[in-house]
Amino acid sequence: MRMQMPGGERYLHVKDQVHRNQLHTICSSGNCPNIGECWGEGTATFMILGDICTRSCRFCAVKTGRPLPVDLNEPYRLVDSIRAMKIRHAVLTSVDRDDLPDKGADFWADTIRLLKKEIPKLTIEALIPDFDAIPGLVQMVIDSGAEVISHNLESVERLTPVIRSRAKYDRSLRVINQVALSDSVSKSGIMLGLGEEEWEVIQTMDDLRMAGCEVLTLGQYLQPTLDHMPVSEYIHPAQFARYKEKALEKGFLLVESSPLVRSSYHAEKHAGIYKRVKSDG
């Protein structure tokens, strides 16, 4: 498997905007293998609410600890960066903020509303934490108007307590179901190569479809550091192709499935699903 090395004019422009406006991206914080390709095309996944997570999942490279106070100017710097980068579709994600009474939901909603107000033609994917599946908090983000709302299941049910520090499988499914009942496109993703069996992957697809999930991403887990969960298996690209075929048969509207796929990979295509769903009534 080969990845594009970071470089080029557009890559450097994105890097400059992120640095200049003191923003965080999951691209760099999460050691994403696609950073060269995505930044080279002028796209990035912005991480709001700082870069320190209150959870310590065994697969994730994002820093964990006690977060800094919420930066109320961050959304305005985000607007400036997206304008300068001439982005048409923005992906937002965040660390978990279990230290806040509302888990950061109000900040999420305010950020999306500001982006929609200042850049009216911008489409947005919100890759959200679970907010402990508190319906009122999830609904705050839904009501803010993001076209796509994603929450990653991350793995199969059996492995969830092994790799996720606080999140629960059924709790994540409740979040996805609440999104699916709204006007936003519902999306989720799982990592492969953590020790799951094929039947468990198929069962996870069924569980996601039962919850109403419309877009699915499947990618190879890569161990960020020696302190993280080791890779159990490298899944062959042909198996990823078979999983994609299975998922489409089950009714997912769009499936991204290959070793280097990450949850926001080719995310601009997923906004197109929103337009299709809306036009179909």
PyMOL commands that set and color helices and strands:
alter all, ss='L'
color gray80, all
select helices_A, chain A and resi 9-20+26-29+35-40+74-85+105-118+131-133+135-143+157-163+169-180+198-211+237-249+267-279
alter helices_A, ss='H'
color red, helices_A
select strands_A, chain A and resi 24-25+45-48+52-53+63-64+89-94+123-127+148-150+185-192+215-220+254-257
alter strands_A, ss='S'
color yellow, strands_A
deselect
rebuild
show_as cartoon
